[in-house]
Structures are given as C-alpha cells and as structure tokens.
Amino acid sequence: MEVRTVELVLRGFGAPPARAVAELDVLNRQERLKRAALTFGAGLIAALIALPIPLVHFVFVPAALLTGATLAVLRLRQREVFRGVSASCPICGKEQRFTVMGRFRLPRKLHCESCHHQLQLEAVTT
C-alpha cells in the first residue's frame, strides 16, 4: 500500500486559514478487491445467520445481501482513503491529528477537539 501526502487548507469561521497535511492510502486493484470481498462476506455471513430464523429471514436475508453488495461496490471504487490529517486549529491554534474516515473527498468538515468549533478541510487554491 502506497502512502501519499497532500497539502490542504483548514478553515474556521472568523480565523485565517491554517496549513494542513493529509496522509492518504493509495489502494491498488488487489487491495480494493480484498476490501470489497471482506465487505460482501460480512453481508453474506449476516444473511446466513438469519436464514434459519422464522419470519425474519424474509426481510433480513435479502437486505443483508443487498447491503453487502452495495457496500462492496462502493469500496471497490475507493482509490484513495484518508489515513489522517495533521494541522493546527485556525481558531484556537492547538496542533492536533484529526481522525478522518472514508474516501478522499473535499471539502470535508472536521471538529476541533480543543475548542469544539467546526472546521472545513479544503484543497489549496493558487
């Protein structure tokens, strides 16, 4: 798995923007297939567990299979995922590492653990 760093801007209401550095995991085809198979497998296992339960299996089994397949397709399409973001809060100035989950998509809302303000992570504009 390749790790890539990206320069970003962290903005807060009424404060000058701060520099942020995001670490991204760049997923190759094999890693994406593995993640998708694990997700679909979880849906399949949930469906198999609910199969012998009377009345529940009419709704839960198709829902688990459909959810597993949908989430597997979404994971298959994710080429880059956030590992984390390091920045100082533009409002209170505290240096911290923000936990960001999911695929790499901007803008992204973050929350400062120190001052609890909402921040926005954006691409650097030149």
Number of C-alpha atoms within 10 A of each C-alpha: 9 9 13 13 14 12 13 21 19 26 22 20 12 8 11 10 19 17 16 21 16 21 19 20 18 19 18 13 12 11 14 21 17 14 18 23 19 15 21 23 16 18 24 20 15 17 21 16 13 18 16 10 12 8 10 11 17 12 11 18 21 15 15 21 19 16 17 24 20 16 17 23 18 14 22 20 14 18 16 20 19 20 20 16 23 17 19 19 27 22 21 14 13 14 13 14 17 17 12 17 10 11 17 19 12 11 13 13 13 19 15 21 13 13 12 11 15 15 19 16 22 18 15 12 6 3
